[in-house]
């Protein structure tokens, strides 16, 4: 219940390459990484996106490939799109 410190959830996306991992974006532009195999009560990582509000996110990846390439697309309030790649430990099947 307290994983986003009371901030509303804006978006939630399951990892395309690793079924036990999902990503949460809150209203304060924080991204939380959940890995249910590691901890099912709290996120395993948190990343704050500085400087500008992120309004939504989407994930990129190819589930049929085992290269562990997974990216997060962030759409910012200004209309700018940012793509960041996820560490392999949360992306490998």
C-alpha positions, -999 to 999 in steps of 0.1 A, spaced: 0 0 0 28 25 7 51 16 -22 45 49 -40 43 71 -8 7 79 -15 13 91 -50 -13 79 -76 -1 53 -102 -1 67 -137 10 36 -156 19 -1 -150 36 -23 -175 47 -60 -173 82 -67 -186 80 -82 -221 111 -104 -215 107 -115 -179 72 -124 -167 78 -118 -129 89 -82 -134 67 -51 -138 72 -14 -138 51 13 -121 51 51 -129 37 74 -102 24 110 -104 58 123 -91 77 108 -121 91 79 -101 96 45 -117 94 15 -94 107 -19 -105 90 -49 -90 105 -84 -93 80 -108 -77 107 -136 -76 129 -114 -54 103 -95 -33 65 -96 -36 58 -69 -9 80 -40 -21 97 -27 -52 133 -39 -57 144 -5 -72 132 31 -76 143 56 -102 133 93 -101 131 111 -135 144 146 -127 134 179 -143 101 172 -160 69 153 -154 66 120 -171 30 115 -183 31 79 -194 55 50 -202 57 19 -224 81 -10 -226 101 -22 -256 114 -56 -260 112 -89 -280 99 -117 -258 110 -143 -283 146 -133 -281 168 -142 -251 192 -113 -254 176 -95 -224 172 -62 -242 144 -43 -226 137 -6 -228 114 19 -212 99 47 -233 90 78 -213 67 105 -226 73 138 -209 49 167 -204 67 188 -230 62 161 -257 98 149 -255 103 111 -257 131 94 -237 142 58 -241 162 41 -213 174 6 -212 168 -17 -182 196 -36 -165 199 -71 -177 191 -86 -142 155 -73 -146 153 -81 -183 168 -116 -189 142 -144 -190 
